[in-house]
Amino acid sequence: MAAFESAVDFEDYFPSMIVRLGAEGFIGELCNGFQLLMDCEKGLITFESLKRNSFLLGLQDMGDDEFACMLREGDLDGDGNLNQLEFCILMFRLSPGLMDGSKQWVQAEVDHVMI
């Protein structure tokens, strides 16, 4: 992950997207992003599909090791690819704003239940 973070400047627009689109609309946009990057035959984001479509994200200058690192970071089932759920989880994990917001939402719900 450190190699990926040092190579790419990431501005976190996700929290403002949720405000604008709502939670359901935001998840829909993440799914659209997955569709854009996936290998249509496999239904997964593969190393090849990520590399082939990297220009859509402005990441065409990334090296193979950085693409492999991105896949490893999100690959929860160990198959070397990202399915849609893994992609969405990775996007949430890469967003400090969403992670902070999630903690606040969980705490607010716990506080509400405890009252």
LUMDREN-863073 format. One record per residue: residue number from 1; residue in one letter; x, z, y of N, C-alpha, C in turn. Coordinates in steps of 0.2 Angstrom, whole numbers, plus 2048, in hexadecimal, padded with zeros to 3 digits. Each point is the difference from the previous one (the first is absolute). Example, Ala and Ser with C-alpha at 12.3 -4.5 7.8 and 13.67 -1.06 7.14 Angstrom:
! LUMDREN-863073
<site><pos>1</pos><code>A</code><n_x>842</n_x><n_z>827</n_z><n_y>7E4</n_y><ca_x>7FC</ca_x><ca_z>800</ca_z><ca_y>806</ca_y><c_x>804</c_x><c_z>800</c_z><c_y>806</c_y></site>
<site><pos>2</pos><code>S</code><n_x>7FE</n_x><n_z>7FC</n_z><n_y>805</n_y><ca_x>804</ca_x><ca_z>801</ca_z><ca_y>806</ca_y><c_x>7FC</c_x><c_z>803</c_z><c_y>805</c_y></site>
END
This chain:
! LUMDREN-863073
<site><pos>1</pos><code>M</code><n_x>804</n_x><n_z>800</n_z><n_y>7FA</n_y><ca_x>7FC</ca_x><ca_z>800</ca_z><ca_y>806</ca_y><c_x>804</c_x><c_z>800</c_z><c_y>806</c_y></site>
<site><pos>2</pos><code>A</code><n_x>806</n_x><n_z>803</n_z><n_y>800</n_y><ca_x>804</ca_x><ca_z>801</ca_z><ca_y>806</ca_y><c_x>803</c_x><c_z>7F9</c_z><c_y>802</c_y></site>
<site><pos>3</pos><code>A</code><n_x>801</n_x><n_z>7FC</n_z><n_y>7FB</n_y><ca_x>803</ca_x><ca_z>7F9</ca_z><ca_y>802</ca_y><c_x>7FA</c_x><c_z>7FC</c_z><c_y>803</c_y></site>
<site><pos>4</pos><code>F</code><n_x>7FA</n_x><n_z>801</n_z><n_y>7FE</n_y><ca_x>7FA</ca_x><ca_z>7FC</ca_z><ca_y>803</ca_y><c_x>7FF</c_x><c_z>803</c_z><c_y>807</c_y></site>
<site><pos>5</pos><code>E</code><n_x>800</n_x><n_z>806</n_z><n_y>801</n_y><ca_x>7FF</ca_x><ca_z>803</ca_z><ca_y>807</ca_y><c_x>805</c_x><c_z>7FE</c_z><c_y>805</c_y></site>
<site><pos>6</pos><code>S</code><n_x>806</n_x><n_z>800</n_z><n_y>7FE</n_y><ca_x>805</ca_x><ca_z>7FE</ca_z><ca_y>804</ca_y><c_x>800</c_x><c_z>7F8</c_z><c_y>802</c_y></site>
<site><pos>7</pos><code>A</code><n_x>7FD</n_x><n_z>7FC</n_z><n_y>7FC</n_y><ca_x>800</ca_x><ca_z>7F9</ca_z><ca_y>801</ca_y><c_x>7FB</c_x><c_z>7FE</c_z><c_y>804</c_y></site>
<site><pos>8</pos><code>V</code><n_x>7FA</n_x><n_z>803</n_z><n_y>800</n_y><ca_x>7FA</ca_x><ca_z>7FE</ca_z><ca_y>803</ca_y><c_x>7FD</c_x><c_z>805</c_z><c_y>805</c_y></site>
<site><pos>9</pos><code>D</code><n_x>7FF</n_x><n_z>7FE</n_z><n_y>806</n_y><ca_x>7FD</ca_x><ca_z>804</ca_z><ca_y>805</ca_y><c_x>7F8</c_x><c_z>800</c_z><c_y>7FE</c_y></site>
<site><pos>10</pos><code>F</code><n_x>7FD</n_x><n_z>806</n_z><n_y>7FF</n_y><ca_x>7F9</ca_x><ca_z>800</ca_z><ca_y>7FF</ca_y><c_x>7FD</c_x><c_z>804</c_z><c_y>805</c_y></site>
<site><pos>11</pos><code>E</code><n_x>7FB</n_x><n_z>7FD</n_z><n_y>803</n_y><ca_x>7FC</ca_x><ca_z>803</ca_z><ca_y>805</ca_y><c_x>7F9</c_x><c_z>801</c_z><c_y>7FD</c_y></site>
<site><pos>12</pos><code>D</code><n_x>7FE</n_x><n_z>806</n_z><n_y>800</n_y><ca_x>7FA</ca_x><ca_z>803</ca_z><ca_y>7FC</ca_y><c_x>7FA</c_x><c_z>7FE</c_z><c_y>804</c_y></site>
<site><pos>13</pos><code>Y</code><n_x>7FC</n_x><n_z>7FB</n_z><n_y>7FE</n_y><ca_x>7FA</ca_x><ca_z>7FE</ca_z><ca_y>804</ca_y><c_x>7FA</c_x><c_z>802</c_z><c_y>7FB</c_y></site>
<site><pos>14</pos><code>F</code><n_x>801</n_x><n_z>803</n_z><n_y>7FB</n_y><ca_x>7FB</ca_x><ca_z>801</ca_z><ca_y>7FB</ca_y><c_x>7FB</c_x><c_z>806</c_z><c_y>803</c_y></site>
<site><pos>15</pos><code>P</code><n_x>802</n_x><n_z>805</n_z><n_y>803</n_y><ca_x>7FB</ca_x><ca_z>805</ca_z><ca_y>803</ca_y><c_x>7FB</c_x><c_z>7FD</c_z><c_y>805</c_y></site>
<site><pos>16</pos><code>S</code><n_x>803</n_x><n_z>7FB</n_z><n_y>804</n_y><ca_x>7FC</ca_x><ca_z>7FD</ca_z><ca_y>805</ca_y><c_x>7FB</c_x><c_z>7FB</c_z><c_y>7FD</c_y></site>
<site><pos>17</pos><code>M</code><n_x>802</n_x><n_z>7FD</n_z><n_y>7FA</n_y><ca_x>7FC</ca_x><ca_z>7FB</ca_z><ca_y>7FD</ca_y><c_x>7FA</c_x><c_z>804</c_z><c_y>7FD</c_y></site>
<site><pos>18</pos><code>I</code><n_x>801</n_x><n_z>806</n_z><n_y>7FD</n_y><ca_x>7FB</ca_x><ca_z>804</ca_z><ca_y>7FD</ca_y><c_x>7FB</c_x><c_z>801</c_z><c_y>805</c_y></site>
<site><pos>19</pos><code>V</code><n_x>802</n_x><n_z>802</n_z><n_y>806</n_y><ca_x>7FC</ca_x><ca_z>802</ca_z><ca_y>806</ca_y><c_x>7FB</c_x><c_z>7FA</c_z><c_y>801</c_y></site>
<site><pos>20</pos><code>R</code><n_x>804</n_x><n_z>7FA</n_z><n_y>801</n_y><ca_x>7FC</ca_x><ca_z>7FA</ca_z><ca_y>802</ca_y><c_x>7FC</c_x><c_z>7FD</c_z><c_y>7FA</c_y></site>
<site><pos>21</pos><code>L</code><n_x>802</n_x><n_z>800</n_z><n_y>7FA</n_y><ca_x>7FC</ca_x><ca_z>7FD</ca_z><ca_y>7FB</ca_y><c_x>7FC</c_x><c_z>805</c_z><c_y>7FB</c_y></site>
<site><pos>22</pos><code>G</code><n_x>802</n_x><n_z>806</n_z><n_y>801</n_y><ca_x>7FC</ca_x><ca_z>805</ca_z><ca_y>7FB</ca_y><c_x>804</c_x><c_z>800</c_z><c_y>7FA</c_y></site>
<site><pos>23</pos><code>A</code><n_x>7FF</n_x><n_z>805</n_z><n_y>7FC</n_y><ca_x>804</ca_x><ca_z>801</ca_z><ca_y>7F9</ca_y><c_x>7FE</c_x><c_z>7FA</c_z><c_y>7FC</c_y></site>
<site><pos>24</pos><code>E</code><n_x>7FA</n_x><n_z>7FE</n_z><n_y>7FF</n_y><ca_x>7FF</ca_x><ca_z>7FB</ca_z><ca_y>7FB</ca_y><c_x>803</c_x><c_z>7F9</c_z><c_y>803</c_y></site>
<site><pos>25</pos><code>G</code><n_x>7FF</n_x><n_z>7FF</n_z><n_y>806</n_y><ca_x>803</ca_x><ca_z>7F9</ca_z><ca_y>803</ca_y><c_x>808</c_x><c_z>800</c_z><c_y>7FF</c_y></site>
<site><pos>26</pos><code>F</code><n_x>803</n_x><n_z>806</n_z><n_y>801</n_y><ca_x>807</ca_x><ca_z>801</ca_z><ca_y>7FF</ca_y><c_x>802</c_x><c_z>7FE</c_z><c_y>7F9</c_y></site>
<site><pos>27</pos><code>I</code><n_x>7FD</n_x><n_z>803</n_z><n_y>7FB</n_y><ca_x>801</ca_x><ca_z>7FF</ca_z><ca_y>7F9</ca_y><c_x>7FF</c_x><c_z>7F9</c_z><c_y>7FF</c_y></site>
<site><pos>28</pos><code>G</code><n_x>7FB</n_x><n_z>7FD</n_z><n_y>802</n_y><ca_x>7FF</ca_x><ca_z>7F8</ca_z><ca_y>800</ca_y><c_x>806</c_x><c_z>7FC</c_z><c_y>802</c_y></site>
<site><pos>29</pos><code>E</code><n_x>803</n_x><n_z>802</n_z><n_y>806</n_y><ca_x>806</ca_x><ca_z>7FD</ca_z><ca_y>802</ca_y><c_x>806</c_x><c_z>801</c_z><c_y>7FC</c_y></site>
<site><pos>30</pos><code>L</code><n_x>801</n_x><n_z>806</n_z><n_y>7FD</n_y><ca_x>805</ca_x><ca_z>801</ca_z><ca_y>7FC</ca_y><c_x>7FF</c_x><c_z>7FB</c_z><c_y>7FA</c_y></site>
<site><pos>31</pos><code>C</code><n_x>7FA</n_x><n_z>800</n_z><n_y>7FD</n_y><ca_x>7FF</ca_x><ca_z>7FB</ca_z><ca_y>7FA</ca_y><c_x>801</c_x><c_z>7F9</c_z><c_y>802</c_y></site>
<site><pos>32</pos><code>N</code><n_x>7FF</n_x><n_z>7FE</n_z><n_y>806</n_y><ca_x>801</ca_x><ca_z>7F9</ca_z><ca_y>802</ca_y><c_x>808</c_x><c_z>7FF</c_z><c_y>801</c_y></site>
<site><pos>33</pos><code>G</code><n_x>804</n_x><n_z>805</n_z><n_y>802</n_y><ca_x>807</ca_x><ca_z>800</ca_z><ca_y>800</ca_y><c_x>803</c_x><c_z>7FF</c_z><c_y>7F9</c_y></site>
<site><pos>34</pos><code>F</code><n_x>7FD</n_x><n_z>804</n_z><n_y>7FB</n_y><ca_x>802</ca_x><ca_z>7FF</ca_z><ca_y>7F9</ca_y><c_x>7FF</c_x><c_z>7F9</c_z><c_y>7FE</c_y></site>
<site><pos>35</pos><code>Q</code><n_x>7FA</n_x><n_z>7FD</n_z><n_y>801</n_y><ca_x>7FE</ca_x><ca_z>7FA</ca_z><ca_y>7FE</ca_y><c_x>805</c_x><c_z>7FB</c_z><c_y>803</c_y></site>
<site><pos>36</pos><code>L</code><n_x>802</n_x><n_z>801</n_z><n_y>806</n_y><ca_x>805</ca_x><ca_z>7FB</ca_z><ca_y>803</ca_y><c_x>807</c_x><c_z>800</c_z><c_y>7FD</c_y></site>
<site><pos>37</pos><code>L</code><n_x>802</n_x><n_z>806</n_z><n_y>7FD</n_y><ca_x>806</ca_x><ca_z>800</ca_z><ca_y>7FD</ca_y><c_x>801</c_x><c_z>800</c_z><c_y>7F9</c_y></site>
<site><pos>38</pos><code>M</code><n_x>7FA</n_x><n_z>800</n_z><n_y>7FC</n_y><ca_x>800</ca_x><ca_z>800</ca_z><ca_y>7F9</ca_y><c_x>801</c_x><c_z>7F9</c_z><c_y>7FD</c_y></site>
<site><pos>39</pos><code>D</code><n_x>803</n_x><n_z>800</n_z><n_y>7FA</n_y><ca_x>800</ca_x><ca_z>7FA</ca_z><ca_y>7FC</ca_y><c_x>7F9</c_x><c_z>7FF</c_z><c_y>7FD</c_y></site>
<site><pos>40</pos><code>C</code><n_x>7FD</n_x><n_z>7FA</n_z><n_y>802</n_y><ca_x>7F9</ca_x><ca_z>7FF</ca_z><ca_y>7FE</ca_y><c_x>7FF</c_x><c_z>7FF</c_z><c_y>7F9</c_y></site>
<site><pos>41</pos><code>E</code><n_x>805</n_x><n_z>7FE</n_z><n_y>7FC</n_y><ca_x>7FF</ca_x><ca_z>800</ca_z><ca_y>7F9</ca_y><c_x>800</c_x><c_z>807</c_z><c_y>7FC</c_y></site>
<site><pos>42</pos><code>K</code><n_x>804</n_x><n_z>804</n_z><n_y>803</n_y><ca_x>801</ca_x><ca_z>807</ca_z><ca_y>7FD</ca_y><c_x>7FC</c_x><c_z>805</c_z><c_y>803</c_y></site>
<site><pos>43</pos><code>G</code><n_x>7FD</n_x><n_z>7FF</n_z><n_y>806</n_y><ca_x>7FC</ca_x><ca_z>805</ca_z><ca_y>803</ca_y><c_x>804</c_x><c_z>806</c_z><c_y>803</c_y></site>
<site><pos>44</pos><code>L</code><n_x>807</n_x><n_z>7FF</n_z><n_y>800</n_y><ca_x>804</ca_x><ca_z>805</ca_z><ca_y>802</ca_y><c_x>805</c_x><c_z>7FE</c_z><c_y>805</c_y></site>
<site><pos>45</pos><code>I</code><n_x>803</n_x><n_z>805</n_z><n_y>804</n_y><ca_x>806</ca_x><ca_z>7FE</ca_z><ca_y>805</ca_y><c_x>806</c_x><c_z>800</c_z><c_y>7FB</c_y></site>
<site><pos>46</pos><code>T</code><n_x>803</n_x><n_z>7FB</n_z><n_y>7FF</n_y><ca_x>806</ca_x><ca_z>7FF</ca_z><ca_y>7FC</ca_y><c_x>806</c_x><c_z>800</c_z><c_y>805</c_y></site>
<site><pos>47</pos><code>F</code><n_x>806</n_x><n_z>800</n_z><n_y>7FD</n_y><ca_x>806</ca_x><ca_z>7FF</ca_z><ca_y>804</ca_y><c_x>800</c_x><c_z>7F9</c_z><c_y>804</c_y></site>
<site><pos>48</pos><code>E</code><n_x>7FE</n_x><n_z>7FB</n_z><n_y>7FB</n_y><ca_x>800</ca_x><ca_z>7F9</ca_z><ca_y>803</ca_y><c_x>7FB</c_x><c_z>7FF</c_z><c_y>805</c_y></site>
<site><pos>49</pos><code>S</code><n_x>7FA</n_x><n_z>803</n_z><n_y>7FF</n_y><ca_x>7FA</ca_x><ca_z>7FF</ca_z><ca_y>805</ca_y><c_x>802</c_x><c_z>804</c_z><c_y>806</c_y></site>
<site><pos>50</pos><code>L</code><n_x>803</n_x><n_z>805</n_z><n_y>800</n_y><ca_x>802</ca_x><ca_z>804</ca_z><ca_y>806</ca_y><c_x>805</c_x><c_z>7FC</c_z><c_y>804</c_y></site>
<site><pos>51</pos><code>K</code><n_x>805</n_x><n_z>7FE</n_z><n_y>7FC</n_y><ca_x>805</ca_x><ca_z>7FC</ca_z><ca_y>804</ca_y><c_x>7FE</c_x><c_z>7F9</c_z><c_y>803</c_y></site>
<site><pos>52</pos><code>R</code><n_x>7FB</n_x><n_z>7FD</n_z><n_y>7FC</n_y><ca_x>7FD</ca_x><ca_z>7FA</ca_z><ca_y>802</ca_y><c_x>7FC</c_x><c_z>800</c_z><c_y>806</c_y></site>
<site><pos>53</pos><code>N</code><n_x>7FC</n_x><n_z>806</n_z><n_y>801</n_y><ca_x>7FC</ca_x><ca_z>801</ca_z><ca_y>805</ca_y><c_x>802</c_x><c_z>804</c_z><c_y>806</c_y></site>
<site><pos>54</pos><code>S</code><n_x>807</n_x><n_z>802</n_z><n_y>7FF</n_y><ca_x>803</ca_x><ca_z>805</ca_z><ca_y>805</ca_y><c_x>7FF</c_x><c_z>7FE</c_z><c_y>807</c_y></site>
<site><pos>55</pos><code>F</code><n_x>800</n_x><n_z>7F9</n_z><n_y>801</n_y><ca_x>800</ca_x><ca_z>7FD</ca_z><ca_y>807</ca_y><c_x>7FA</c_x><c_z>802</c_z><c_y>803</c_y></site>
<site><pos>56</pos><code>L</code><n_x>7FA</n_x><n_z>801</n_z><n_y>7FD</n_y><ca_x>7FA</ca_x><ca_z>802</ca_z><ca_y>802</ca_y><c_x>800</c_x><c_z>807</c_z><c_y>804</c_y></site>
<site><pos>57</pos><code>L</code><n_x>805</n_x><n_z>804</n_z><n_y>7FE</n_y><ca_x>801</ca_x><ca_z>807</ca_z><ca_y>803</ca_y><c_x>806</c_x><c_z>800</c_z><c_y>804</c_y></site>
<site><pos>58</pos><code>G</code><n_x>803</n_x><n_z>7FA</n_z><n_y>801</n_y><ca_x>806</ca_x><ca_z>800</ca_z><ca_y>804</ca_y><c_x>806</c_x><c_z>803</c_z><c_y>7FD</c_y></site>
<site><pos>59</pos><code>L</code><n_x>800</n_x><n_z>800</n_z><n_y>7F9</n_y><ca_x>805</ca_x><ca_z>803</ca_z><ca_y>7FD</ca_y><c_x>805</c_x><c_z>7FB</c_z><c_y>7FC</c_y></site>
<site><pos>60</pos><code>Q</code><n_x>800</n_x><n_z>7FA</n_z><n_y>802</n_y><ca_x>804</ca_x><ca_z>7FB</ca_z><ca_y>7FD</ca_y><c_x>807</c_x><c_z>801</c_z><c_y>800</c_y></site>
<site><pos>61</pos><code>D</code><n_x>803</n_x><n_z>804</n_z><n_y>804</n_y><ca_x>807</ca_x><ca_z>802</ca_z><ca_y>800</ca_y><c_x>802</c_x><c_z>805</c_z><c_y>7FB</c_y></site>
<site><pos>62</pos><code>M</code><n_x>7FB</n_x><n_z>803</n_z><n_y>7FD</n_y><ca_x>802</ca_x><ca_z>806</ca_z><ca_y>7FB</ca_y><c_x>803</c_x><c_z>7FD</c_z><c_y>7FA</c_y></site>
<site><pos>63</pos><code>G</code><n_x>805</n_x><n_z>804</n_z><n_y>7FD</n_y><ca_x>803</ca_x><ca_z>7FE</ca_z><ca_y>7FA</ca_y><c_x>7FC</c_x><c_z>802</c_z><c_y>7FA</c_y></site>
<site><pos>64</pos><code>D</code><n_x>803</n_x><n_z>7FD</n_z><n_y>7FA</n_y><ca_x>7FC</ca_x><ca_z>801</ca_z><ca_y>7FA</ca_y><c_x>800</c_x><c_z>808</c_z><c_y>7FE</c_y></site>
<site><pos>65</pos><code>D</code><n_x>806</n_x><n_z>803</n_z><n_y>802</n_y><ca_x>800</ca_x><ca_z>808</ca_z><ca_y>7FE</ca_y><c_x>7FB</c_x><c_z>803</c_z><c_y>804</c_y></site>
<site><pos>66</pos><code>E</code><n_x>7FE</n_x><n_z>7FE</n_z><n_y>806</n_y><ca_x>7FB</ca_x><ca_z>804</ca_z><ca_y>804</ca_y><c_x>7F9</c_x><c_z>7FE</c_z><c_y>7FE</c_y></site>
<site><pos>67</pos><code>F</code><n_x>7FF</n_x><n_z>7FA</n_z><n_y>7FD</n_y><ca_x>7F9</ca_x><ca_z>7FF</ca_z><ca_y>7FD</ca_y><c_x>7FF</c_x><c_z>804</c_z><c_y>7FA</c_y></site>
<site><pos>68</pos><code>A</code><n_x>806</n_x><n_z>800</n_z><n_y>7FC</n_y><ca_x>800</ca_x><ca_z>804</ca_z><ca_y>7FA</ca_y><c_x>7FE</c_x><c_z>807</c_z><c_y>801</c_y></site>
<site><pos>69</pos><code>C</code><n_x>803</n_x><n_z>803</n_z><n_y>805</n_y><ca_x>7FF</ca_x><ca_z>807</ca_z><ca_y>803</ca_y><c_x>7F9</c_x><c_z>801</c_z><c_y>802</c_y></site>
<site><pos>70</pos><code>M</code><n_x>7FD</n_x><n_z>7FB</n_z><n_y>803</n_y><ca_x>7F9</ca_x><ca_z>801</ca_z><ca_y>802</ca_y><c_x>7FC</c_x><c_z>800</c_z><c_y>7FA</c_y></site>
<site><pos>71</pos><code>L</code><n_x>801</n_x><n_z>7FC</n_z><n_y>7FB</n_y><ca_x>7FC</ca_x><ca_z>800</ca_z><ca_y>7FA</ca_y><c_x>801</c_x><c_z>807</c_z><c_y>7FC</c_y></site>
<site><pos>72</pos><code>R</code><n_x>806</n_x><n_z>802</n_z><n_y>7FF</n_y><ca_x>801</ca_x><ca_z>806</ca_z><ca_y>7FD</ca_y><c_x>7FD</c_x><c_z>806</c_z><c_y>803</c_y></site>
<site><pos>73</pos><code>E</code><n_x>800</n_x><n_z>800</n_z><n_y>807</n_y><ca_x>7FD</ca_x><ca_z>806</ca_z><ca_y>804</ca_y><c_x>7F8</c_x><c_z>800</c_z><c_y>7FE</c_y></site>
<site><pos>74</pos><code>G</code><n_x>7FD</n_x><n_z>7FB</n_z><n_y>7FF</n_y><ca_x>7F9</ca_x><ca_z>800</ca_z><ca_y>7FF</ca_y><c_x>7FE</c_x><c_z>800</c_z><c_y>7F9</c_y></site>
<site><pos>75</pos><code>D</code><n_x>804</n_x><n_z>7FE</n_z><n_y>7FB</n_y><ca_x>7FE</ca_x><ca_z>7FF</ca_z><ca_y>7F9</ca_y><c_x>7FF</c_x><c_z>806</c_z><c_y>7FD</c_y></site>
<site><pos>76</pos><code>L</code><n_x>7FA</n_x><n_z>802</n_z><n_y>7FF</n_y><ca_x>7FE</ca_x><ca_z>806</ca_z><ca_y>7FC</ca_y><c_x>800</c_x><c_z>800</c_z><c_y>7F9</c_y></site>
<site><pos>77</pos><code>D</code><n_x>7FF</n_x><n_z>7FA</n_z><n_y>7FD</n_y><ca_x>7FF</ca_x><ca_z>7FF</ca_z><ca_y>7F9</ca_y><c_x>806</c_x><c_z>7FE</c_z><c_y>7FD</c_y></site>
<site><pos>78</pos><code>G</code><n_x>805</n_x><n_z>7FE</n_z><n_y>803</n_y><ca_x>807</ca_x><ca_z>7FE</ca_z><ca_y>7FE</ca_y><c_x>800</c_x><c_z>7F9</c_z><c_y>7FD</c_y></site>
<site><pos>79</pos><code>D</code><n_x>7FB</n_x><n_z>7FB</n_z><n_y>802</n_y><ca_x>800</ca_x><ca_z>7FA</ca_z><ca_y>7FE</ca_y><c_x>804</c_x><c_z>7FB</c_z><c_y>804</c_y></site>
<site><pos>80</pos><code>G</code><n_x>803</n_x><n_z>803</n_z><n_y>806</n_y><ca_x>804</ca_x><ca_z>7FB</ca_z><ca_y>804</ca_y><c_x>7FC</c_x><c_z>7FD</c_z><c_y>805</c_y></site>
<site><pos>81</pos><code>N</code><n_x>7FA</n_x><n_z>800</n_z><n_y>800</n_y><ca_x>7FB</ca_x><ca_z>7FD</ca_z><ca_y>805</ca_y><c_x>7FC</c_x><c_z>805</c_z><c_y>803</c_y></site>
<site><pos>82</pos><code>L</code><n_x>7FC</n_x><n_z>7FD</n_z><n_y>805</n_y><ca_x>7FB</ca_x><ca_z>805</ca_z><ca_y>804</ca_y><c_x>7F9</c_x><c_z>7FD</c_z><c_y>7FE</c_y></site>
<site><pos>83</pos><code>N</code><n_x>7FC</n_x><n_z>804</n_z><n_y>7FE</n_y><ca_x>7F8</ca_x><ca_z>7FE</ca_z><ca_y>7FF</ca_y><c_x>7FD</c_x><c_z>803</c_z><c_y>807</c_y></site>
<site><pos>84</pos><code>Q</code><n_x>7FA</n_x><n_z>7FE</n_z><n_y>801</n_y><ca_x>7FD</ca_x><ca_z>802</ca_z><ca_y>806</ca_y><c_x>800</c_x><c_z>807</c_z><c_y>802</c_y></site>
<site><pos>85</pos><code>L</code><n_x>7FE</n_x><n_z>804</n_z><n_y>7FB</n_y><ca_x>800</ca_x><ca_z>807</ca_z><ca_y>802</ca_y><c_x>807</c_x><c_z>803</c_z><c_y>802</c_y></site>
<site><pos>86</pos><code>E</code><n_x>806</n_x><n_z>7FE</n_z><n_y>7FC</n_y><ca_x>806</ca_x><ca_z>802</ca_z><ca_y>802</ca_y><c_x>802</c_x><c_z>7FD</c_z><c_y>807</c_y></site>
<site><pos>87</pos><code>F</code><n_x>7FE</n_x><n_z>7FA</n_z><n_y>801</n_y><ca_x>801</ca_x><ca_z>7FD</ca_z><ca_y>807</ca_y><c_x>7FD</c_x><c_z>805</c_z><c_y>805</c_y></site>
<site><pos>88</pos><code>C</code><n_x>7FA</n_x><n_z>802</n_z><n_y>7FF</n_y><ca_x>7FC</ca_x><ca_z>804</ca_z><ca_y>805</ca_y><c_x>803</c_x><c_z>807</c_z><c_y>801</c_y></site>
<site><pos>89</pos><code>I</code><n_x>802</n_x><n_z>803</n_z><n_y>7FA</n_y><ca_x>804</ca_x><ca_z>806</ca_z><ca_y>801</ca_y><c_x>806</c_x><c_z>800</c_z><c_y>803</c_y></site>
<site><pos>90</pos><code>L</code><n_x>804</n_x><n_z>7FA</n_z><n_y>7FF</n_y><ca_x>806</ca_x><ca_z>800</ca_z><ca_y>803</ca_y><c_x>7FF</c_x><c_z>7FF</c_z><c_y>808</c_y></site>
<site><pos>91</pos><code>M</code><n_x>7FB</n_x><n_z>7FC</n_z><n_y>802</n_y><ca_x>7FF</ca_x><ca_z>7FF</ca_z><ca_y>807</ca_y><c_x>7FE</c_x><c_z>807</c_z><c_y>803</c_y></site>
<site><pos>92</pos><code>F</code><n_x>7FC</n_x><n_z>804</n_z><n_y>7FD</n_y><ca_x>7FF</ca_x><ca_z>807</ca_z><ca_y>803</ca_y><c_x>806</c_x><c_z>804</c_z><c_y>800</c_y></site>
<site><pos>93</pos><code>R</code><n_x>804</n_x><n_z>800</n_z><n_y>7FB</n_y><ca_x>806</ca_x><ca_z>804</ca_z><ca_y>800</ca_y><c_x>805</c_x><c_z>7FE</c_z><c_y>805</c_y></site>
<site><pos>94</pos><code>L</code><n_x>800</n_x><n_z>7F9</n_z><n_y>802</n_y><ca_x>805</ca_x><ca_z>7FE</ca_z><ca_y>805</ca_y><c_x>7FE</c_x><c_z>801</c_z><c_y>807</c_y></site>
<site><pos>95</pos><code>S</code><n_x>7F9</n_x><n_z>803</n_z><n_y>801</n_y><ca_x>7FE</ca_x><ca_z>801</ca_z><ca_y>806</ca_y><c_x>800</c_x><c_z>807</c_z><c_y>802</c_y></site>
<site><pos>96</pos><code>P</code><n_x>804</n_x><n_z>802</n_z><n_y>804</n_y><ca_x>801</ca_x><ca_z>807</ca_z><ca_y>802</ca_y><c_x>7F9</c_x><c_z>803</c_z><c_y>803</c_y></site>
<site><pos>97</pos><code>G</code><n_x>7FD</n_x><n_z>7FB</n_z><n_y>804</n_y><ca_x>7FA</ca_x><ca_z>802</ca_z><ca_y>804</ca_y><c_x>7FA</c_x><c_z>801</c_z><c_y>7FB</c_y></site>
<site><pos>98</pos><code>L</code><n_x>800</n_x><n_z>7FC</n_z><n_y>7FB</n_y><ca_x>7FA</ca_x><ca_z>801</ca_z><ca_y>7FB</ca_y><c_x>802</c_x><c_z>806</c_z><c_y>7FB</c_y></site>
<site><pos>99</pos><code>M</code><n_x>806</n_x><n_z>802</n_z><n_y>7FF</n_y><ca_x>802</ca_x><ca_z>805</ca_z><ca_y>7FC</ca_y><c_x>7FE</c_x><c_z>807</c_z><c_y>804</c_y></site>
<site><pos>100</pos><code>D</code><n_x>802</n_x><n_z>800</n_z><n_y>806</n_y><ca_x>7FE</ca_x><ca_z>806</ca_z><ca_y>804</ca_y><c_x>7F9</c_x><c_z>801</c_z><c_y>801</c_y></site>
<site><pos>101</pos><code>G</code><n_x>7FC</n_x><n_z>7FA</n_z><n_y>801</n_y><ca_x>7F9</ca_x><ca_z>800</ca_z><ca_y>800</ca_y><c_x>7FD</c_x><c_z>803</c_z><c_y>7FA</c_y></site>
<site><pos>102</pos><code>S</code><n_x>802</n_x><n_z>7FD</n_z><n_y>7FA</n_y><ca_x>7FD</ca_x><ca_z>802</ca_z><ca_y>7FA</ca_y><c_x>801</c_x><c_z>808</c_z><c_y>7FF</c_y></site>
<site><pos>103</pos><code>K</code><n_x>806</n_x><n_z>803</n_z><n_y>802</n_y><ca_x>801</ca_x><ca_z>807</ca_z><ca_y>7FF</ca_y><c_x>7FB</c_x><c_z>804</c_z><c_y>805</c_y></site>
<site><pos>104</pos><code>Q</code><n_x>7FE</n_x><n_z>7FD</n_z><n_y>805</n_y><ca_x>7FC</ca_x><ca_z>803</ca_z><ca_y>805</ca_y><c_x>7F8</c_x><c_z>800</c_z><c_y>7FD</c_y></site>
<site><pos>105</pos><code>W</code><n_x>7FF</n_x><n_z>7FA</n_z><n_y>7FD</n_y><ca_x>7F9</ca_x><ca_z>7FF</ca_z><ca_y>7FE</ca_y><c_x>7FF</c_x><c_z>804</c_z><c_y>7FA</c_y></site>
<site><pos>106</pos><code>V</code><n_x>805</n_x><n_z>801</n_z><n_y>7FB</n_y><ca_x>7FF</ca_x><ca_z>805</ca_z><ca_y>7FB</ca_y><c_x>800</c_x><c_z>807</c_z><c_y>802</c_y></site>
<site><pos>107</pos><code>Q</code><n_x>804</n_x><n_z>802</n_z><n_y>805</n_y><ca_x>7FF</ca_x><ca_z>807</ca_z><ca_y>802</ca_y><c_x>7F9</c_x><c_z>801</c_z><c_y>803</c_y></site>
<site><pos>108</pos><code>A</code><n_x>7FE</n_x><n_z>7FB</n_z><n_y>804</n_y><ca_x>7F9</ca_x><ca_z>801</ca_z><ca_y>803</ca_y><c_x>7FB</c_x><c_z>801</c_z><c_y>7FB</c_y></site>
<site><pos>109</pos><code>E</code><n_x>800</n_x><n_z>7FC</n_z><n_y>7FB</n_y><ca_x>7FB</ca_x><ca_z>800</ca_z><ca_y>7FA</ca_y><c_x>801</c_x><c_z>807</c_z><c_y>7FD</c_y></site>
<site><pos>110</pos><code>V</code><n_x>806</n_x><n_z>802</n_z><n_y>7FE</n_y><ca_x>801</ca_x><ca_z>807</ca_z><ca_y>7FD</ca_y><c_x>7FD</c_x><c_z>805</c_z><c_y>805</c_y></site>
<site><pos>111</pos><code>D</code><n_x>802</n_x><n_z>800</n_z><n_y>806</n_y><ca_x>7FD</ca_x><ca_z>805</ca_z><ca_y>805</ca_y><c_x>7F8</c_x><c_z>800</c_z><c_y>800</c_y></site>
<site><pos>112</pos><code>H</code><n_x>7FD</n_x><n_z>7FA</n_z><n_y>7FF</n_y><ca_x>7F9</ca_x><ca_z>7FF</ca_z><ca_y>800</ca_y><c_x>7FD</c_x><c_z>803</c_z><c_y>7FA</c_y></site>
<site><pos>113</pos><code>V</code><n_x>803</n_x><n_z>7FF</n_z><n_y>7FA</n_y><ca_x>7FE</ca_x><ca_z>803</ca_z><ca_y>7FA</ca_y><c_x>800</c_x><c_z>807</c_z><c_y>800</c_y></site>
<site><pos>114</pos><code>M</code><n_x>806</n_x><n_z>803</n_z><n_y>803</n_y><ca_x>801</ca_x><ca_z>807</ca_z><ca_y>7FF</ca_y><c_x>7FB</c_x><c_z>804</c_z><c_y>805</c_y></site>
<site><pos>115</pos><code>I</code><n_x>7FD</n_x><n_z>7FD</n_z><n_y>805</n_y><ca_x>7FC</ca_x><ca_z>803</ca_z><ca_y>804</ca_y><c_x>7F9</c_x><c_z>803</c_z><c_y>7FD</c_y></site>
END
